[in-house]
Amino acid sequence: KDEYPNLLGTEEARLVAEHTYDTCQYLMLLSASGKLNRDFKKGLGKVAYHFPCHLRNQFMGDPSAQLLGLVPGTQVTVIEQCSAHDGTWSMKKQYFELSMKIGDKLFKGIKESEPDLAVTDCPLAAIQIEQGTGMRPVHPLQAIQEAYGT
């Protein structure tokens, strides 16, 4: 959405970027226009939502947290801390302990919120969260699927 138009500098790249959405961002657009099915079958309880770096850097707000918040019986706590996975950096033996130390604010935030469910859009952050908290996070769309009862 941001880099390709800048790198390519073409009208086509700009046009594609203008019509590209994060999945939860798109679902929130549907919600705003009254086109999102809100026939949720069950609430999700207390949700700890990790707001990942790649979404913060797109300056589009937190559509995943907003989407989760549409589900009745759901209380979302947004935790905006770095997981310190950083691609393959935390997977290297010499950096693993440091990555876990850096991610500790996130892990503490999740634990302190006492969630029924941990959620993140980032599969790499999910690895760190599971290692740091013992909870296996799900993607927001998996949580929404659960709320629909499917």
C-alpha positions as CSV (number, residue, x, y, z in Angstrom):
1,K,0.0,0.0,0.0
2,D,2.9,2.4,0.7
3,E,6.2,1.0,-0.6
4,Y,5.3,-0.2,-4.1
5,P,3.8,3.1,-5.3
6,N,6.9,4.8,-4.0
7,L,9.3,2.3,-5.5
8,L,7.6,1.9,-8.8
9,G,6.3,5.4,-9.2
10,T,3.6,4.3,-11.6
11,E,-0.1,5.2,-11.8
12,E,-0.9,1.5,-11.9
13,A,1.0,0.8,-8.6
14,R,-0.8,3.8,-7.0
15,L,-4.2,2.5,-8.2
16,V,-3.6,-1.0,-6.9
17,A,-2.4,0.4,-3.5
18,E,-5.6,2.5,-3.2
19,H,-7.7,-0.6,-3.7
20,T,-5.7,-2.9,-1.4
21,Y,-7.0,-3.5,2.2
22,D,-6.0,-5.5,5.2
23,T,-8.8,-8.1,5.7
24,C,-10.1,-6.7,8.9
25,Q,-9.9,-3.2,7.5
26,Y,-12.1,-4.3,4.6
27,L,-14.6,-6.0,7.0
28,M,-14.8,-2.7,9.0
29,L,-15.6,-0.9,5.7
30,L,-18.4,-3.4,5.2
31,S,-19.6,-2.8,8.7
32,A,-19.6,1.0,8.2
33,S,-21.8,0.5,5.1
34,G,-24.1,-1.9,6.9
35,K,-23.1,-4.9,4.8
36,L,-21.3,-6.9,7.5
37,N,-23.2,-9.9,8.9
38,R,-23.4,-9.3,12.7
39,D,-25.3,-12.4,13.5
40,F,-22.7,-13.6,16.0
41,K,-23.6,-16.7,17.9
42,K,-21.3,-16.3,20.9
43,G,-19.1,-13.7,22.6
44,L,-15.4,-14.1,22.9
45,G,-15.1,-12.9,26.5
46,K,-11.9,-11.0,27.5
47,V,-9.6,-10.7,24.5
48,A,-6.0,-9.6,24.6
49,Y,-5.3,-8.1,21.2
50,H,-1.6,-7.6,20.2
51,F,-1.4,-4.7,17.8
52,P,1.5,-5.7,15.6
53,C,4.2,-3.4,14.2
54,H,3.3,-4.1,10.5
55,L,-0.2,-2.7,11.0
56,R,0.8,0.2,13.2
57,N,3.3,1.2,10.5
58,Q,0.5,1.5,7.9
59,F,-1.3,4.2,10.0
60,M,-4.8,2.7,9.4
61,G,-5.8,2.4,13.0
62,D,-6.6,-0.9,14.6
63,P,-9.3,-2.4,12.5
64,S,-8.8,-5.9,13.9
65,A,-9.5,-4.7,17.5
66,Q,-12.5,-2.7,16.2
67,L,-13.9,-5.8,14.4
68,L,-13.5,-7.9,17.5
69,G,-15.2,-5.2,19.5
70,L,-18.3,-5.6,17.4
71,V,-19.0,-9.0,18.9
72,P,-21.4,-8.8,21.8
73,G,-20.0,-10.3,25.0
74,T,-16.5,-9.4,24.0
75,Q,-14.1,-7.0,25.9
76,V,-11.0,-6.1,23.9
77,T,-7.7,-5.0,25.5
78,V,-5.3,-3.6,22.9
79,I,-1.7,-4.2,23.8
80,E,0.7,-2.2,21.7
81,Q,4.1,-3.6,22.6
82,C,6.8,-5.2,20.4
83,S,7.0,-9.0,20.4
84,A,10.7,-8.8,19.4
85,H,10.4,-11.6,16.9
86,D,11.7,-9.4,14.1
87,G,11.7,-11.9,11.2
88,T,14.3,-14.5,11.9
89,W,16.3,-12.5,14.5
90,S,14.7,-14.1,17.6
91,M,15.1,-17.6,16.0
92,K,18.9,-17.3,16.2
93,K,20.3,-18.9,19.3
94,Q,22.5,-15.9,20.2
95,Y,19.5,-13.5,20.2
96,F,16.7,-15.7,21.5
97,E,17.0,-14.7,25.2
98,L,17.3,-11.0,24.4
99,S,14.2,-11.2,22.2
100,M,12.3,-12.7,25.0
101,K,13.5,-10.0,27.4
102,I,12.5,-7.3,24.9
103,G,9.1,-9.0,24.4
104,D,8.5,-9.1,28.2
105,K,6.3,-6.0,28.2
106,L,4.0,-7.6,25.7
107,F,3.9,-10.9,27.6
108,K,3.2,-9.1,30.9
109,G,0.4,-7.0,29.3
110,I,-1.3,-10.1,28.0
111,K,-1.0,-12.0,31.3
112,E,-2.2,-8.9,33.3
113,S,-5.3,-8.6,31.1
114,E,-6.3,-12.1,32.2
115,P,-7.8,-12.9,28.8
116,D,-9.9,-15.8,27.7
117,L,-8.3,-15.4,24.3
118,A,-5.1,-13.9,22.9
119,V,-5.3,-12.5,19.3
120,T,-2.7,-11.1,16.9
121,D,-2.6,-10.5,13.2
122,C,1.1,-11.5,13.1
123,P,2.0,-15.2,13.0
124,L,5.6,-14.4,14.0
125,A,4.5,-12.5,17.1
126,A,2.2,-15.4,17.9
127,I,5.3,-17.6,18.2
128,Q,6.8,-15.2,20.7
129,I,3.5,-14.7,22.6
130,E,3.1,-18.5,23.0
131,Q,6.6,-18.9,24.3
132,G,6.3,-15.9,26.6
133,T,2.8,-16.6,28.0
134,G,1.9,-20.2,27.3
135,M,-1.2,-19.0,25.4
136,R,-1.5,-19.8,21.8
137,P,-2.9,-16.7,20.0
138,V,-5.3,-16.9,17.1
139,H,-5.7,-14.6,14.1
140,P,-8.6,-12.1,14.4
141,L,-10.4,-13.9,11.6
142,Q,-10.2,-17.2,13.5
143,A,-11.7,-15.4,16.5
144,I,-14.5,-13.9,14.4
145,Q,-15.2,-17.4,12.9
146,E,-15.6,-18.7,16.4
147,A,-18.0,-15.8,17.2
148,Y,-20.1,-16.8,14.2
149,G,-20.2,-20.3,15.6
150,T,-18.7,-22.0,12.5
